[in-house]
Amino acid sequence: MLRRLLQPVWVLLAIIFLIEAWLWDHCEPVVARVVALIPLARVKQWLADRVDALSPAMTLIVFAVPIIPLFPLKLIGLWLLTHEYWLTGVSTFLFAKMLGVGVTAFVFDVTRDKLLEMHWFERLYERVLRLRAKATEIVEPVKQRIRELLKGNGEGWSSRTLRLIQRFRKSVHEAR
C-alpha cells in the first residue's frame, strides 16, 4: 500500500533528476563551444595544469568553489518570485541554474580524473550514474504512455479526446 502511494513521488524525483542530467548533458557541449569561441581554452589548460599539481582533496575545493557565488543569485531569483516579479524571478533563477550547470560541467571536465582518485568520490560518482539509469527506467513507462496518448491510438477517454481535438484542428485548417 505504501509503495503504491509513494510511486508518484518516486516518478517525480526521477523526472527532476533526469531534467538535471539532461541539462548537464546539453550544457556540456554548449560550454565546450563557448570555450572554443572565447579564449577559455587557455584558461582550461591553465586550470588543468594547476589541478595536476593539487592533491585530490584540494581538487574537490576547486570543484566546489565556483558553485558558491551562484547560490545568492538563486536566492535573488526566489526573492523576486516571492515579491511577485514572476518573469524576472523565473528568468534570474533559470539563468543561475543554467550558469551553474555550465560552470560545473566545465570545472568537472577539468577535475574529473583527479576527483575519481578519491575512493569515496568514485563510489558516489558510480552511484549517481546508477541512480540516473534507475531514474530513466522509472520514467520510461510514463514517457511511453505519453507518446501513446499523443498518437491517439488507444481506446481510453484521453485517446478519444485527442482524436476529437485533432479532427477539430483539421477542420479549422481546411476552413482557412
C-alpha positions as CSV (number, residue, x, y, z in Angstrom):
1,M,0.0,0.0,0.0
2,L,2.7,2.5,1.0
3,R,4.7,1.5,-2.1
4,R,1.7,2.4,-4.3
5,L,1.3,5.8,-2.5
6,L,5.0,6.6,-2.9
7,Q,5.2,5.7,-6.6
8,P,4.2,9.2,-7.9
9,V,6.8,10.8,-5.6
10,W,9.5,8.5,-7.0
11,V,8.4,9.2,-10.5
12,L,8.5,13.0,-9.8
13,L,12.0,12.7,-8.2
14,A,13.2,10.6,-11.2
15,I,11.9,13.3,-13.6
16,I,13.6,16.1,-11.7
17,F,16.8,14.0,-11.6
18,L,16.6,13.3,-15.3
19,I,16.0,17.0,-16.1
20,E,19.2,17.8,-14.2
21,A,21.0,15.1,-16.1
22,W,19.6,16.4,-19.4
23,L,20.7,19.9,-18.5
24,W,24.2,18.6,-17.7
25,D,24.4,16.6,-21.0
26,H,23.2,19.6,-23.1
27,C,25.2,22.3,-21.3
28,E,28.5,20.5,-21.6
29,P,28.6,20.7,-25.4
30,V,27.4,24.4,-25.2
31,V,30.2,25.1,-22.7
32,A,32.7,23.4,-25.0
33,R,31.6,25.6,-27.8
34,V,31.9,28.7,-25.7
35,V,35.3,27.6,-24.6
36,A,36.2,27.2,-28.3
37,L,34.9,30.7,-29.2
38,I,36.3,32.6,-26.3
39,P,39.9,32.2,-25.4
40,L,38.9,30.0,-22.5
41,A,40.9,27.1,-23.9
42,R,44.0,28.7,-22.3
43,V,42.1,29.1,-19.0
44,K,41.1,25.5,-19.2
45,Q,44.7,24.4,-19.8
46,W,45.9,26.7,-17.1
47,L,43.4,25.3,-14.7
48,A,44.2,21.7,-15.8
49,D,47.9,22.4,-15.1
50,R,47.1,23.7,-11.6
51,V,44.8,20.8,-10.8
52,D,47.5,18.3,-11.8
53,A,49.7,19.8,-9.1
54,L,47.0,19.5,-6.4
55,S,46.0,16.7,-4.2
56,P,42.6,15.1,-4.8
57,A,41.2,16.8,-1.6
58,M,42.3,20.2,-2.8
59,T,40.8,19.4,-6.3
60,L,37.5,18.9,-4.5
61,I,37.7,22.5,-3.3
62,V,38.5,23.7,-6.8
63,F,35.4,21.8,-8.0
64,A,33.1,23.2,-5.2
65,V,34.2,26.9,-5.1
66,P,32.7,28.1,-8.4
67,I,29.2,27.0,-7.4
68,I,29.2,29.1,-4.2
69,P,28.8,32.5,-5.8
70,L,25.8,31.3,-7.8
71,F,23.8,30.4,-4.6
72,P,23.0,34.1,-3.8
73,L,21.8,34.6,-7.4
74,K,19.3,31.8,-6.9
75,L,18.2,33.4,-3.7
76,I,17.7,36.7,-5.5
77,G,15.5,34.8,-8.0
78,L,13.5,33.3,-5.2
79,W,13.1,36.7,-3.5
80,L,11.9,38.2,-6.8
81,L,9.3,35.4,-7.1
82,T,8.1,36.0,-3.5
83,H,7.6,39.7,-4.4
84,E,5.6,38.7,-7.5
85,Y,8.2,39.7,-10.1
86,W,7.4,36.5,-11.9
87,L,9.2,36.9,-15.2
88,T,12.3,38.5,-13.7
89,G,12.4,35.9,-10.9
90,V,12.0,32.9,-13.1
91,S,14.5,34.3,-15.6
92,T,17.0,35.0,-12.8
93,F,16.5,31.6,-11.3
94,L,16.8,29.8,-14.7
95,F,19.9,31.9,-15.6
96,A,21.5,30.9,-12.3
97,K,20.6,27.3,-12.9
98,M,21.9,27.1,-16.4
99,L,25.1,29.0,-15.5
100,G,25.6,26.7,-12.5
101,V,25.3,23.6,-14.7
102,G,27.6,25.1,-17.3
103,V,30.3,26.1,-14.8
104,T,30.0,22.8,-13.0
105,A,30.3,20.9,-16.3
106,F,33.4,22.9,-17.3
107,V,35.1,22.5,-13.9
108,F,34.1,18.8,-13.6
109,D,35.6,18.2,-17.0
110,V,38.9,19.6,-15.8
111,T,38.9,18.0,-12.4
112,R,37.2,14.6,-13.1
113,D,40.3,12.4,-13.2
114,K,41.8,13.8,-10.0
115,L,38.4,13.6,-8.2
116,L,38.0,10.0,-9.2
117,E,41.2,9.2,-7.4
118,M,39.3,9.5,-4.1
119,H,37.6,6.2,-3.5
120,W,34.5,7.8,-1.8
121,F,34.0,10.2,-4.7
122,E,34.4,7.4,-7.2
123,R,31.7,5.4,-5.4
124,L,29.5,8.5,-5.2
125,Y,30.0,9.1,-9.0
126,E,29.2,5.5,-9.8
127,R,26.1,5.6,-7.6
128,V,24.9,8.8,-9.3
129,L,25.3,7.0,-12.7
130,R,23.3,4.0,-11.4
131,L,20.7,6.4,-10.0
132,R,20.4,8.0,-13.4
133,A,19.9,4.7,-15.0
134,K,17.3,3.8,-12.5
135,A,15.5,7.1,-13.0
136,T,15.4,6.5,-16.7
137,E,14.0,3.1,-16.0
138,I,11.2,4.6,-13.8
139,V,10.3,7.4,-16.2
140,E,10.4,5.4,-19.4
141,P,6.9,3.8,-19.0
142,V,5.5,7.3,-18.3
143,K,7.2,8.7,-21.4
144,Q,5.9,5.7,-23.4
145,R,2.3,6.3,-22.1
146,I,2.5,10.0,-23.0
147,R,3.7,9.1,-26.5
148,E,0.8,6.6,-26.9
149,L,-1.6,9.3,-25.7
150,L,-0.2,11.8,-28.2
151,K,-0.6,9.4,-31.0
152,G,-4.2,8.8,-30.1
153,N,-4.1,5.1,-30.9
154,G,-5.9,3.9,-27.7
155,E,-9.5,3.4,-26.8
156,G,-9.5,5.3,-23.5
157,W,-11.2,8.7,-23.0
158,S,-7.9,10.5,-23.4
159,S,-7.3,8.9,-26.8
160,R,-10.8,9.7,-27.9
161,T,-10.5,13.3,-26.7
162,L,-7.2,13.7,-28.5
163,R,-8.7,12.3,-31.8
164,L,-11.6,14.8,-31.4
165,I,-9.1,17.7,-31.0
166,Q,-7.2,16.5,-34.0
167,R,-10.3,16.3,-36.1
168,F,-11.3,19.8,-34.9
169,R,-7.9,21.2,-35.8
170,K,-8.0,19.6,-39.2
171,S,-11.5,21.1,-39.9
172,V,-10.3,24.5,-38.8
173,H,-7.2,24.3,-41.1
174,E,-9.4,23.1,-44.0
175,A,-11.8,26.0,-43.5
176,R,-9.0,28.5,-44.0
